[in-house]
Amino acid sequence: MARPAQRPLPAPRGRADRWQHLVTCAFLLEETPAERTDVAARAYLRSVLEVFERDIDPVADFEGYAVRRLATSLLRALDAARPD
């Protein structure tokens, strides 16, 4: 049985937990029923943006910066493709 897509995820603490958060999001999204994947994907991307905060320094944490840029771009693309 699939887990609910809207379940809040625990806020990770520290750099290592950020990666665990991404893996958890991936597993939860795979288990989401097809009719809810759009909503779930947006929720998970927003949670990624909370974990990988806006003030990430690309020089000190390029990987984190890259994840944040990707999540931002994917969320914008999903929003642009959403029918009104």
C-alpha positions as CSV (number, residue, x, y, z in Angstrom):
1,M,0.0,0.0,0.0
2,A,1.4,3.4,-1.0
3,R,2.2,6.0,1.6
4,P,0.2,9.3,1.6
5,A,1.9,11.9,-0.7
6,Q,1.1,14.9,1.6
7,R,2.7,13.5,4.7
8,P,5.1,16.1,6.2
9,L,8.8,15.1,6.1
10,P,11.0,15.6,9.1
11,A,13.4,18.5,8.8
12,P,16.9,17.2,8.3
13,R,19.7,18.5,10.4
14,G,23.2,18.8,9.0
15,R,24.7,18.1,5.6
16,A,24.5,14.3,5.7
17,D,20.8,14.4,6.4
18,R,20.1,16.5,3.4
19,W,21.1,13.6,1.2
20,Q,18.9,11.2,3.1
21,H,16.0,13.7,2.6
22,L,16.5,13.5,-1.2
23,V,16.5,9.7,-1.1
24,T,13.4,9.6,1.1
25,C,11.6,12.0,-1.3
26,A,12.5,9.7,-4.2
27,F,11.2,6.6,-2.5
28,L,8.0,8.4,-1.4
29,L,7.4,9.7,-4.9
30,E,7.8,6.3,-6.4
31,E,5.2,4.9,-4.0
32,T,2.7,7.7,-4.8
33,P,-0.4,6.8,-6.8
34,A,-0.2,8.0,-10.4
35,E,-3.2,10.4,-9.9
36,R,-1.3,12.2,-7.1
37,T,2.2,12.4,-8.5
38,D,1.9,16.1,-9.7
39,V,0.9,17.3,-6.2
40,A,3.4,15.0,-4.5
41,A,6.3,16.1,-6.8
42,R,5.6,19.8,-6.1
43,A,5.4,19.1,-2.3
44,Y,8.7,17.2,-2.3
45,L,10.4,19.9,-4.4
46,R,9.2,22.5,-2.0
47,S,10.6,20.4,0.9
48,V,13.9,20.2,-0.9
49,L,14.0,24.0,-1.2
50,E,13.5,24.2,2.6
51,V,16.3,21.7,3.3
52,F,18.7,23.2,0.8
53,E,18.3,26.8,2.0
54,R,18.4,29.9,-0.2
55,D,21.7,31.2,1.3
56,I,23.8,28.2,0.1
57,D,27.2,29.4,-1.0
58,P,28.0,27.8,-4.4
59,V,31.8,27.9,-3.6
60,A,31.5,26.2,-0.2
61,D,28.7,23.8,-1.1
62,F,28.4,23.3,-4.8
63,E,26.5,20.1,-4.6
64,G,23.9,21.7,-2.3
65,Y,23.7,24.7,-4.6
66,A,23.2,22.4,-7.7
67,V,20.4,20.5,-5.9
68,R,18.6,23.8,-5.0
69,R,19.0,25.1,-8.6
70,L,17.6,21.9,-10.0
71,A,14.6,21.8,-7.6
72,T,13.8,25.5,-8.3
73,S,13.9,24.9,-12.1
74,L,11.8,21.8,-11.9
75,L,9.2,23.5,-9.7
76,R,9.0,26.4,-12.1
77,A,8.7,24.1,-15.1
78,L,5.9,22.1,-13.4
79,D,4.1,25.4,-12.6
80,A,4.5,26.6,-16.2
81,A,3.1,23.4,-17.6
82,R,0.1,23.4,-15.2
83,P,-3.2,24.0,-17.0
84,D,-5.1,27.0,-15.7
